[in-house]
Amino acid sequence: MSEKIALNASNKALLQMALPLCMGAFVQFIVVLVDNFFVAQLNGKAMSAVSFVGLIYIALSMLSAGLANASQILIARKRGEGRSEEIPTVFANALFIGVFIVLIQFLVLAFFIPTFLDRSIEDEETRNYMKTFAETRAYGFIFFTFIQVLQSFWSGIALTRSMIYSTVTVAIFTIVFDYLFIFGNLNFPRLEVRGAALATNIGEGAAALVMFIYTLSHTVYKEVRLFRNLYRVPFHYTKEILRLGVPIMLQMVVALSIWIIFFAFIEKKGEDSFQSAFIVRNMYMLAWVSVMGFSSTTKTYVSGLLAEKRSQEIFHVIKRLALLNFTFILILTHGLWLYPESIAHLFNANAETTRLTVKSMYIVLPAISIFAITSILLAAVEGAGKTVQGFFIELGTTVLYLTYAYYIS
């Protein structure tokens, strides 16, 4: 790690980095799907409530993801420049910033969001479900942010297998405790919506522990001594992390927040439209599984190749990553156009909800195909350190999106 190690830009190397990240994102998708499936057995309003607050949680978690992206870009750059001895300082700075981000996330979800829901959600039963889920789910940020910062190290040095271990842990613990807590099986208390939030928190806590143990036991940790600067708070890279990270945070929060506003529009159109929109959103997140892996890979490779002064290779790497992303997205989302009715019935959808769901899925599929390419291009911009430009690209699309969503709904 102390030596300058050139990035391998072969298709095999790209896939070796991207696939564990895709696998991690896929397991997260399964967790969300199972959460919604279990809660849907209570009633449709409970499923809509958990999906809506889950979306708010994801939007706020983009603060952690933006921090991790900035840390990953810097770590990849230091590795490419042969300055791996500086990686622990970058990591310590990122973890220190993460503490403040967790505080903001917790306060917003536990205290601000319930007030927002009182003013924006009309149905009282749905609103109460939402508030219960939000107040419990807020504690999950403690574990989620730690996982993200730790994963930024592994992604930055192009070793991503740890993502599989952490997300499989989340999946197993969440599914087991969903079964126990939502319905009160095996003499556990019946907590319903609160149980779904508690189960996911337990899953993330277990995953954080697994990631920590994995890092301590890995040979790379012994070479880099990743945690050596945690006993004192170094600020060497805080400004640089914030310069790169804040635009990404804002971009990601904006990208997810517009969905929250969109669903607030849809909620006023009736329960069938509201449930249908969330079923389609769950399927749309399948595209995110691929985008998560290949976008992160793009950022590491663009940053690393620039540091190694191999910029002439960047365009070819981007082109191959975009093609791989497009292929994986088509495979993952085939259900949207082959059997959308079966997908809708998974969530106990009635005839009208199913009809609306099928119509929406046929519209969403072409958009996902375009997203396969544009997500890689945007990741390349950010990987080059142009995160402010990435934010303004996202902001421009957001204005167009909200204008049309308001008009059409």
C-alpha positions as CSV (number, residue, x, y, z in Angstrom):
1,M,0.0,0.0,0.0
2,S,2.9,2.4,0.5
3,E,3.9,1.9,-3.2
4,K,2.2,3.4,-6.2
5,I,0.0,0.7,-7.6
6,A,-1.4,1.2,-11.1
7,L,-5.2,0.6,-11.6
8,N,-6.0,-2.4,-13.8
9,A,-8.6,-1.1,-16.3
10,S,-9.6,-4.5,-17.9
11,N,-13.2,-5.6,-18.1
12,K,-12.5,-8.3,-15.5
13,A,-11.1,-5.7,-13.0
14,L,-14.0,-3.4,-13.6
15,L,-16.5,-6.2,-12.9
16,Q,-14.5,-7.4,-9.8
17,M,-14.9,-4.0,-8.3
18,A,-18.5,-3.2,-9.5
19,L,-20.2,-6.6,-8.8
20,P,-19.7,-6.7,-5.0
21,L,-21.1,-3.2,-4.9
22,C,-24.1,-4.2,-7.1
23,M,-24.5,-7.3,-4.9
24,G,-24.6,-5.1,-1.8
25,A,-27.1,-2.8,-3.3
26,F,-29.2,-5.7,-4.4
27,V,-29.4,-7.1,-0.9
28,Q,-30.4,-3.7,0.3
29,F,-33.2,-3.7,-2.3
30,I,-34.3,-7.1,-1.1
31,V,-34.4,-5.8,2.5
32,V,-36.6,-2.9,1.4
33,L,-38.8,-5.2,-0.6
34,V,-39.2,-7.7,2.3
35,D,-40.0,-4.8,4.7
36,N,-42.7,-3.6,2.4
37,F,-44.0,-7.1,1.8
38,F,-44.3,-7.9,5.5
39,V,-45.9,-4.5,6.3
40,A,-48.3,-4.8,3.4
41,Q,-49.8,-7.8,5.2
42,L,-51.0,-5.4,7.9
43,N,-52.7,-3.1,5.4
44,G,-52.0,-0.9,2.3
45,K,-51.8,2.2,4.4
46,A,-49.0,0.7,6.5
47,M,-47.1,-0.2,3.4
48,S,-47.5,3.3,2.0
49,A,-46.4,4.8,5.3
50,V,-43.2,2.7,5.6
51,S,-42.3,3.3,1.9
52,F,-42.8,7.1,2.3
53,V,-40.7,7.4,5.4
54,G,-38.2,5.0,4.0
55,L,-37.7,7.3,1.1
56,I,-37.1,10.2,3.5
57,Y,-34.6,8.1,5.4
58,I,-32.8,7.3,2.1
59,A,-32.8,11.0,1.2
60,L,-31.2,12.0,4.5
61,S,-28.8,9.1,4.2
62,M,-27.4,10.8,1.1
63,L,-25.6,13.1,3.4
64,S,-23.6,10.1,4.6
65,A,-23.3,8.8,1.0
66,G,-22.0,12.2,-0.2
67,L,-19.4,12.2,2.6
68,A,-18.4,8.6,1.6
69,N,-18.1,9.6,-2.1
70,A,-15.8,12.5,-1.3
71,S,-13.7,10.3,1.0
72,Q,-13.6,7.6,-1.7
73,I,-12.4,10.0,-4.4
74,L,-9.6,11.3,-2.1
75,I,-8.5,7.9,-1.0
76,A,-8.4,6.7,-4.7
77,R,-6.4,9.8,-5.5
78,K,-3.9,9.2,-2.7
79,R,-3.5,5.6,-3.7
80,G,-3.0,6.5,-7.4
81,E,-0.3,9.1,-6.4
82,G,1.5,6.5,-4.2
83,R,0.7,8.5,-1.0
84,S,-1.2,5.7,0.8
85,E,0.3,6.8,4.2
86,E,-2.1,9.8,4.1
87,I,-5.2,7.6,3.8
88,P,-5.7,7.2,7.6
89,T,-5.8,11.0,7.9
90,V,-8.4,11.3,5.1
91,F,-10.5,8.5,6.8
92,A,-10.2,10.1,10.3
93,N,-11.4,13.4,8.9
94,A,-14.4,11.7,7.2
95,L,-15.4,9.9,10.3
96,F,-15.2,13.1,12.4
97,I,-17.5,14.9,9.9
98,G,-19.8,11.8,10.0
99,V,-20.5,12.4,13.7
100,F,-22.0,15.8,12.9
101,I,-23.9,14.4,10.0
102,V,-25.5,11.7,12.2
103,L,-26.6,14.4,14.7
104,I,-28.3,16.3,11.9
105,Q,-30.0,13.2,10.4
106,F,-31.3,12.1,13.7
107,L,-32.8,15.5,14.7
108,V,-34.4,15.9,11.3
109,L,-36.1,12.5,11.1
110,A,-37.0,12.2,14.8
111,F,-38.3,15.7,15.4
112,F,-38.7,17.8,12.2
113,I,-40.3,15.1,9.9
114,P,-43.2,14.3,12.2
115,T,-44.2,18.0,12.2
116,F,-43.9,18.0,8.4
117,L,-46.1,15.0,8.2
118,D,-48.8,16.6,10.3
119,R,-49.0,19.4,7.8
120,S,-48.7,17.5,4.5
121,I,-50.4,14.0,4.9
122,E,-54.2,14.1,4.9
123,D,-55.1,10.6,5.9
124,E,-54.7,10.3,9.7
125,E,-54.1,6.5,9.9
126,T,-51.3,6.7,7.3
127,R,-49.8,9.8,9.0
128,N,-49.7,8.0,12.4
129,Y,-48.0,5.0,10.8
130,M,-45.4,7.3,9.3
131,K,-44.6,9.2,12.5
132,T,-44.2,5.9,14.5
133,F,-41.8,4.5,11.8
134,A,-39.8,7.8,11.6
135,E,-39.2,8.1,15.4
136,T,-37.8,4.6,15.6
137,R,-35.9,4.5,12.3
138,A,-33.9,7.7,13.2
139,Y,-31.5,5.7,15.3
140,G,-30.3,3.7,12.3
141,F,-28.2,6.6,11.1
142,I,-25.7,5.9,13.8
143,F,-24.8,2.6,12.1
144,F,-25.4,3.5,8.5
145,T,-23.0,6.5,8.5
146,F,-20.2,4.5,10.0
147,I,-20.7,1.7,7.4
148,Q,-20.6,4.3,4.6
149,V,-17.4,5.9,5.8
150,L,-15.7,2.6,6.3
151,Q,-16.9,1.4,2.9
152,S,-15.4,4.5,1.3
153,F,-12.0,3.2,2.3
154,W,-12.5,-0.2,0.6
155,S,-14.0,1.4,-2.5
156,G,-11.2,3.9,-2.7
157,I,-8.6,1.2,-2.9
158,A,-10.8,-0.9,-5.3
159,L,-11.4,-3.7,-2.8
160,T,-15.2,-4.0,-2.4
161,R,-15.9,-7.6,-1.2
162,S,-16.6,-6.2,2.3
163,M,-19.8,-4.7,0.9
164,I,-21.2,-8.2,0.4
165,Y,-20.6,-9.3,4.0
166,S,-22.2,-6.1,5.4
167,T,-25.3,-6.2,3.3
168,V,-25.9,-9.9,3.7
169,T,-25.7,-9.3,7.4
170,V,-28.3,-6.5,7.1
171,A,-30.6,-8.7,5.1
172,I,-30.5,-11.7,7.4
173,F,-31.0,-9.7,10.6
174,T,-33.7,-7.5,9.1
175,I,-35.7,-10.3,7.7
176,V,-35.5,-12.4,10.8
177,F,-36.5,-9.5,13.1
178,D,-39.2,-8.3,10.7
179,Y,-40.8,-11.8,11.1
180,L,-40.5,-11.6,14.9
181,F,-41.4,-8.0,15.6
182,I,-44.0,-7.0,13.0
183,F,-46.4,-9.9,13.8
184,G,-45.2,-10.9,17.3
185,N,-44.1,-14.4,16.2
186,L,-42.4,-16.8,18.6
187,N,-43.7,-14.9,21.6
188,F,-42.0,-11.7,20.6
189,P,-44.0,-8.4,21.1
190,R,-46.2,-7.5,18.2
191,L,-44.8,-4.0,17.2
192,E,-46.2,-3.8,13.6
193,V,-44.7,-0.7,11.9
194,R,-42.4,0.1,14.8
195,G,-41.1,-3.4,14.6
196,A,-40.2,-3.0,11.0
197,A,-38.1,0.1,11.9
198,L,-36.5,-1.7,14.8
199,A,-35.6,-4.7,12.7
200,T,-33.8,-2.7,10.2
201,N,-31.9,-0.8,12.9
202,I,-30.7,-4.1,14.4
203,G,-29.7,-5.2,10.9
204,E,-27.6,-2.1,10.3
205,G,-26.0,-2.4,13.8
206,A,-25.0,-6.0,13.1
207,A,-23.6,-5.0,9.7
208,A,-21.5,-2.1,11.2
209,L,-20.0,-4.7,13.6
210,V,-19.2,-7.1,10.8
211,M,-17.5,-4.3,8.7
212,F,-15.4,-3.3,11.7
213,I,-14.2,-6.8,12.5
214,Y,-13.5,-7.5,8.8
215,T,-11.4,-4.3,8.6
216,L,-9.4,-5.1,11.7
217,S,-8.7,-8.6,10.5
218,H,-7.6,-7.7,6.9
219,T,-4.0,-7.6,5.9
220,V,-4.5,-4.2,4.2
221,Y,-5.5,-2.7,7.6
222,K,-2.2,-3.8,9.1
223,E,-0.3,-2.1,6.3
224,V,-2.3,1.1,6.3
225,R,-3.2,1.3,10.0
226,L,-6.5,2.9,9.1
227,F,-7.5,3.9,12.6
228,R,-4.2,5.3,13.8
229,N,-5.3,9.0,13.7
230,L,-8.6,8.5,15.5
231,Y,-7.0,9.2,18.9
232,R,-6.4,12.8,17.8
233,V,-8.7,14.8,15.5
234,P,-6.7,15.8,12.4
235,F,-8.2,18.4,10.1
236,H,-5.8,18.2,7.2
237,Y,-8.4,17.1,4.7
238,T,-11.6,18.3,6.3
239,K,-11.8,21.3,3.9
240,E,-11.0,19.1,0.9
241,I,-13.6,16.5,1.9
242,L,-16.2,19.2,2.4
243,R,-15.3,20.9,-0.9
244,L,-15.9,17.6,-2.7
245,G,-18.6,16.2,-0.5
246,V,-21.0,19.0,0.1
247,P,-22.0,19.4,-3.6
248,I,-22.5,15.6,-3.8
249,M,-24.5,15.6,-0.6
250,L,-26.7,18.4,-1.9
251,Q,-27.1,16.7,-5.2
252,M,-28.1,13.4,-3.7
253,V,-30.5,15.0,-1.2
254,V,-32.1,17.0,-4.0
255,A,-32.4,13.9,-6.2
256,L,-34.2,12.0,-3.5
257,S,-36.2,14.9,-2.0
258,I,-38.0,15.5,-5.3
259,W,-39.4,12.0,-4.9
260,I,-40.8,12.9,-1.5
261,I,-42.4,16.0,-2.9
262,F,-43.7,13.9,-5.8
263,F,-45.3,11.4,-3.5
264,A,-46.8,14.2,-1.5
265,F,-48.5,15.3,-4.7
266,I,-49.7,11.7,-5.4
267,E,-51.0,11.1,-1.9
268,K,-53.7,13.7,-2.6
269,K,-54.8,11.7,-5.7
270,G,-56.1,8.9,-3.6
271,E,-54.9,5.6,-1.9
272,D,-54.8,3.6,-5.2
273,S,-52.5,6.1,-6.9
274,F,-50.3,6.4,-3.7
275,Q,-49.8,2.6,-3.4
276,S,-49.2,2.2,-7.1
277,A,-46.5,4.9,-7.1
278,F,-44.6,3.1,-4.3
279,I,-44.8,-0.3,-6.0
280,V,-43.3,1.3,-9.1
281,R,-40.7,3.0,-7.0
282,N,-39.7,-0.3,-5.5
283,M,-39.1,-1.7,-9.0
284,Y,-37.3,1.4,-10.1
285,M,-34.9,0.9,-7.3
286,L,-33.7,-2.3,-9.1
287,A,-32.0,0.1,-11.6
288,W,-30.3,1.7,-8.6
289,V,-28.8,-1.7,-7.7
290,S,-26.7,-1.6,-10.9
291,V,-26.1,2.2,-10.9
292,M,-24.8,2.0,-7.3
293,G,-22.1,-0.5,-8.3
294,F,-21.0,1.0,-11.6
295,S,-21.2,4.7,-10.6
296,S,-19.0,4.0,-7.6
297,T,-16.6,2.1,-9.8
298,T,-16.6,5.0,-12.3
299,K,-15.6,7.5,-9.6
300,T,-12.7,5.4,-8.3
301,Y,-11.3,4.8,-11.8
302,V,-11.7,8.3,-13.0
303,S,-10.0,9.7,-9.9
304,G,-7.3,7.0,-9.9
305,L,-6.5,7.3,-13.6
306,L,-6.2,11.1,-13.4
307,A,-3.9,10.7,-10.4
308,E,-1.8,8.2,-12.4
309,K,-1.8,10.6,-15.4
310,R,-3.6,8.1,-17.6
311,S,-6.4,10.4,-18.7
312,Q,-6.3,9.1,-22.3
313,E,-7.8,5.8,-20.9
314,I,-10.8,7.5,-19.2
315,F,-13.2,7.7,-22.1
316,H,-12.8,4.0,-23.0
317,V,-13.3,3.0,-19.4
318,I,-16.4,5.2,-19.1
319,K,-17.8,3.7,-22.4
320,R,-17.3,0.1,-21.1
321,L,-18.8,0.9,-17.7
322,A,-21.9,2.5,-19.3
323,L,-22.4,-0.6,-21.5
324,L,-22.1,-2.9,-18.6
325,N,-24.5,-0.8,-16.5
326,F,-27.0,-0.7,-19.3
327,T,-26.9,-4.5,-19.7
328,F,-27.2,-5.1,-16.0
329,I,-30.2,-2.7,-15.7
330,L,-32.1,-4.4,-18.5
331,I,-31.6,-7.8,-16.8
332,L,-32.6,-6.5,-13.4
333,T,-35.7,-4.6,-14.6
334,H,-37.1,-7.1,-17.1
335,G,-40.1,-7.7,-14.8
336,L,-41.3,-4.2,-15.5
337,W,-42.3,-5.1,-19.0
338,L,-42.6,-8.9,-18.9
339,Y,-44.8,-9.5,-15.8
340,P,-45.8,-6.2,-14.1
341,E,-49.1,-7.6,-13.0
342,S,-47.4,-10.3,-10.9
343,I,-45.2,-7.7,-9.3
344,A,-48.2,-5.6,-8.3
345,H,-49.9,-8.6,-6.8
346,L,-46.9,-9.2,-4.5
347,F,-48.1,-6.2,-2.5
348,N,-51.8,-7.2,-2.3
349,A,-52.7,-4.6,-4.8
350,N,-56.4,-4.4,-5.9
351,A,-57.5,-4.3,-9.5
352,E,-57.3,-0.5,-9.8
353,T,-53.9,-0.3,-8.1
354,T,-52.6,-3.0,-10.5
355,R,-53.9,-1.2,-13.5
356,L,-52.2,2.0,-12.5
357,T,-49.0,0.2,-11.7
358,V,-48.8,-1.6,-15.1
359,K,-49.4,1.7,-17.0
360,S,-46.6,3.4,-15.0
361,M,-44.1,0.6,-15.4
362,Y,-44.3,0.8,-19.2
363,I,-43.5,4.5,-19.0
364,V,-40.6,4.1,-16.5
365,L,-38.7,1.4,-18.4
366,P,-37.4,3.8,-21.2
367,A,-36.4,6.3,-18.6
368,I,-34.4,3.7,-16.8
369,S,-32.6,2.8,-20.0
370,I,-31.4,6.4,-20.4
371,F,-30.5,6.6,-16.8
372,A,-28.1,3.7,-17.4
373,I,-25.9,6.0,-19.5
374,T,-26.4,9.3,-17.8
375,S,-25.6,8.0,-14.3
376,I,-22.1,6.9,-15.5
377,L,-21.5,10.3,-17.1
378,L,-22.5,12.1,-14.0
379,A,-20.2,9.8,-11.9
380,A,-17.3,10.6,-14.2
381,V,-17.8,14.3,-13.7
382,E,-17.8,13.8,-9.9
383,G,-14.8,11.4,-10.0
384,A,-12.8,14.1,-11.7
385,G,-13.4,16.3,-8.7
386,K,-16.0,18.5,-10.4
387,T,-18.7,17.9,-7.8
388,V,-20.1,21.5,-8.0
389,Q,-20.8,21.0,-11.7
390,G,-22.5,17.7,-10.8
391,F,-24.7,19.5,-8.3
392,F,-25.8,22.1,-10.9
393,I,-26.6,19.3,-13.4
394,E,-28.8,17.6,-10.8
395,L,-30.4,20.9,-9.8
396,G,-31.4,21.7,-13.4
397,T,-33.1,18.3,-13.8
398,T,-34.8,18.8,-10.5
399,V,-36.4,22.1,-11.6
400,L,-37.7,20.5,-14.8
401,Y,-38.9,17.4,-12.9
402,L,-40.9,19.3,-10.2
403,T,-42.4,21.7,-12.6
404,Y,-43.8,18.8,-14.7
405,A,-44.8,16.7,-11.7
406,Y,-46.8,19.5,-10.2
407,Y,-48.4,20.3,-13.5
408,I,-49.4,16.7,-14.4
409,S,-50.6,15.7,-10.9
